Amino acid sequence: MPRTSDPKTNPQTGWTGVGQAWVLLSELISALAVWGGIGYGLDRWFHTWPVFFAIGMVVGYAGGAYLIYRRGFAPQSRPRKEEPRT
């Protein structure tokens, strides 16, 4: 059997889930950056450092954790069965 880097043809490679792991990590980091940035901007606008930044980081973490759960661990929806036509 020829060696290939395609995980579909060679499941013994150690890199099968690395792409998915990078997607999950980048979603968490981007959610924290976006919501933390929004909170930072609101703190600068209202001169209330670090109130909105902290709230933004918590919201960002919760949103990132939800995205990770939804993409990686949520039960997959089953395709609907088509009913016979009468």
N, C-alpha and C positions, 0 to 999 in steps of 0.2 A: 504494500500500500504506500503510495507516495505521500510524503509529508507536506502538508499545506498549512497555511496560517488561518484558514477559514474555520471558525468554530463549529459551523454546521457539519462539516465533513470530518473534523477531527476533534471530538469532544474531550480528549485527554489533555489538551493544552491548558496551561495554568492561567490563561488570560481571558477566559470565557465571559466573566461577569465584570471585567474592569470598566468597560464602556458604560455600563449601567451604573456602576458605583460613582464614576465621575459625573454623570448626569445628576444623580441624587445629591452629591456634594455641592455641585455648582448651583443647583436650585436652592439649597439651604443658604449658601453664602449670598446669592443674589437677593433672596428675600430679606435677609438681614441688612444688606447694603441699601436696598431700596427703602425699606421702612425706617431704618436708622437714619438715612439721609433725609427723609421727609420729616422725621422728628427733629433732626438737627436744624433743618431750615425753619421749622416752626419755632424752635427755641431762639434762634437768631432773630426772628421777626418779632416775637413777643417778649424777648429778654427774660426768659424763664429757665435758663440752663439748669439742670439736665432733665427737666420734667418730661417734655415731649420726646426727647431723645430716648429716655428709658422706656417710655410707653411704645415708641416706634420699634425699639429692639425686641420688646416682648411680643408685639404684634407680628414682627418679622419672623421671629423664631417659631411662633405658633403657626403662621402661614407656611413657612418652610417645612415644618414637621408634618403639616397636613398634606403638602404636595408630595413629600417622601412617602407617606402612608398611602396616598392615593395611587401613586405610580408603582411603588414597589411591593406593597403588602396588602392592598385591598383585594377582596375577592373579585375575580374577573366575572364580568357579566356573560351569561350564556347566550348564544345566538337563539333567537326565537324560532320555534318550529313553525313551519308553514302548515296551516290547516288545509286539509284536502278541499278542493273546490267542488261544490255540488251543483 
